[in-house]
Amino acid sequence: MKIPLVDLKIQYSQIKSEIDSAIKNVIDETAFIKGKYVDEFESNYAKLFGVKHCISVANGTDSLFISMKILGIGSGDEVITVANSWISTSETITLTGAKPIFIDIEPNHYTIDVSKIEEKISSKTKAIIPVHLFGHPANMTKIMEIAKKYNLKVIEDCAQAHLAKWQGKIIGTIGDIGSFSFFPGKNLGAYGDGGGIITNNDSYAEKIRMFANHGALVKHAHKIEGMNSRLDGMQAAILNVKLKYLQQWTDQRIKVASMYNNLLSNINGIEIPKVNSNAYHVFHLYVIRTNQRNSLIKTLNNNNISTGIHYPTPLPYLDAYKYLDYSKNDFPISSSYSDNILSLPMYPELNMEQVSKISKIIIKKLK
Ligand SMILES: *Cc1c(COP(=O)(O)O)cnc(C)c1O
């Protein structure tokens, strides 16, 4: 039996009747765009996070772009973000007309190295976008301190970290705006693309809602130019069903991580994930480091176990950023880790038998 990196089918099989009837209702009521299922999801999501506003959008890339647009970020501005992330985080900065300023990751938790932020702040800096990568929150205490000192906005990229917490505070609610993705493989995933933005700021919320809907809150009353970025009714109805299980699935992810930890700690040649004592890590991914990465991938693959690399090339070294002309020394941690990081299968339904099997193969190979 194959063990995939992420198994979306097993989750569907457990909630099939609820999902199927939710989809059928949307079609019966032709509630395809906007409408009651979208309203219901936004209100449930805001309630779960304890925030005033949730505005759903088409995906977790638009949510970053729209957040920056309504904060007035554009040409001539700089936005600080982290060198190891999915490209959405930086490409949306460029898309606004601003310039991404990358910061290396700190060695223990794969998140932005907050000790290196201040030296990169200039008169052009407008915002910081920390990424709660793999489900581990960035150091929000320090980030908010710096933001306050230099009068910067903070947009949290929470695409991989639904329900994660920093010092007991749920992520997405610490900065000015929290940006979420509901891509199918994320901790809360739709059956297509989806995204969401949360904030306690009424004025931001209204601007976001307007911008994501052609600049209009009321049909045909276009106050500004915006774009079409909406969550469709079918995805909202599916997410409404799945939202009820999110905490339970998160607990299961944490349990899977602790099974791996028990089996893989103190094994020579492997670094297991570390968790900051201020962090509630929701394990979107379980990432180890080993200098035998490529041969290990091969062995696992021969045993029908899939793995991933997040990410094979740090953002500044992608072809897309060749024009910024960075060298390996600019982001030494991201650069050296990119050859060693390995994402093992991680999803709530993984069982002890499977985790054991995976771990045994790894241990045997590294002996
Ligand atoms: C998935 C992801 C996004 C983008 O989300 P989409 O919904 O796929 O557009 C942004 N940032 C990070 C860190 C992600 O993992």
The ligand as an SDF file (V2000), in Angstrom:
LIG
                    3D

 15 15  0  0  0  0  0  0  0  0999 V2000
   -0.1060   27.7690   -0.3970 C   0  0  0  0  0  0  0  0  0  0  0  0
    0.6080   29.0180   -0.0210 C   0  0  0  0  0  0  0  0  0  0  0  0
    0.2440   30.2700   -0.5230 C   0  0  0  0  0  0  0  0  0  0  0  0
   -0.7150   30.4820   -1.6470 C   0  0  0  0  0  0  0  0  0  0  0  0
   -1.9100   29.8960   -1.5700 O   0  0  0  0  0  0  0  0  0  0  0  0
   -2.7780   29.5400   -2.8800 P   0  0  0  0  0  0  0  0  0  0  0  0
   -4.1270   29.3600   -2.3080 O   0  0  0  0  0  0  0  0  0  0  0  0
   -2.1990   28.3020   -3.4660 O   0  0  0  0  0  0  0  0  0  0  0  0
   -2.6980   30.7090   -3.8030 O   0  0  0  0  0  0  0  0  0  0  0  0
    0.8820   31.3890   -0.0200 C   0  0  0  0  0  0  0  0  0  0  0  0
    1.8500   31.2820    0.9070 N   0  0  0  0  0  0  0  0  0  0  0  0
    2.2530   30.0950    1.3900 C   0  0  0  0  0  0  0  0  0  0  0  0
    3.3260   30.0520    2.4230 C   0  0  0  0  0  0  0  0  0  0  0  0
    1.6560   28.9190    0.9300 C   0  0  0  0  0  0  0  0  0  0  0  0
    2.0790   27.7370    1.4110 O   0  0  0  0  0  0  0  0  0  0  0  0
  1  2  1  0
  2  3  1  0
  2 14  2  0
  3  4  1  0
  3 10  2  0
  4  5  1  0
  5  6  1  0
  6  7  2  0
  6  8  1  0
  6  9  1  0
 10 11  1  0
 11 12  2  0
 12 13  1  0
 12 14  1  0
 14 15  1  0
M  END
$$$$
